[in-house]
């Protein structure tokens, strides 16, 4: 039986938002030199924002900032910082303020990942990911919050959804991202009275990213698709669209939430039920359940 799956509309289309909604606003993005965070920054700049991108590698940041400025007609500056080092982050934020005078939006995106079983993980390996992801998020918050209180700004933390269950070889990332979910909720509650919002975007598998190239077992593009109810892996534009929405006034009452962008992958409980055949062909499912259905 050919499943009549309607693949979710490919997201790499014209934005549904007005092009100038972030005019005069400034984004500070850690991990913005490449991949998903670079795409999130591009989308914000396409809608009028200027930006500073922070990361460890100045060459990569400089090249990305030039591409982002050229591609959007707005200004992006590179600010070198290891998110594990509070002084470097404060310096990056100072440069951003010197250049633009304000910060309205912060993306905490810097992250580290690799596949390793918990029993084989060294103490330093576990600590390294906790420090980049969780301590890095804390450090970014501390460096930026005075400016977000002034601008009544908003945080987006790049999370995951797989930590809600047990994913093999991802204990370090699961622990780090669970902590980030908690930090984001507390930021939402403590900073809400200053008009500051905080949310998590949790991407599912996103094609052509460093993260996926590190996590793919087989190297096959599309390997997850049969488990994704909407029928396709994500693209960076999917996460960029969610970013524009969550930072926009359209989301002005949304805080402390985690927005999972994965085509429904996390909602599918994989059991012995063949999917999607079981929902597309109830007759064969009835046979499978021997009259119990
Ligand atoms: N399996 C097990 N342990 C690993 C590992 C792997 N694949 N890769 C690194 N480690 C361990 C190292 O062995 C080291 O532990 P040790 O001192 O006990 O040997 C520890 O992690 C730190 O590694 P190091 O390379 O010194 O840290 P770093 O700060 O230079 O790099 C990483 C950080 C490890 C996260 C690195 O993978 C990285 O920089 N990645 C780039 C960003 C990224 O991962 N992006 C994807 C985001 S989804």
Boltz pocket constraint, residues with backbone or C-beta under 6 A from the ligand:
constraints:
  - pocket:
      binder: B
      contacts: [[A, 111], [A, 112], [A, 113], [A, 114], [A, 115], [A, 116], [A, 120], [A, 121], [A, 122], [A, 123], [A, 124], [A, 125], [A, 126], [A, 128], [A, 129], [A, 210], [A, 211], [A, 212], [A, 214]]
      max_distance: 6.0
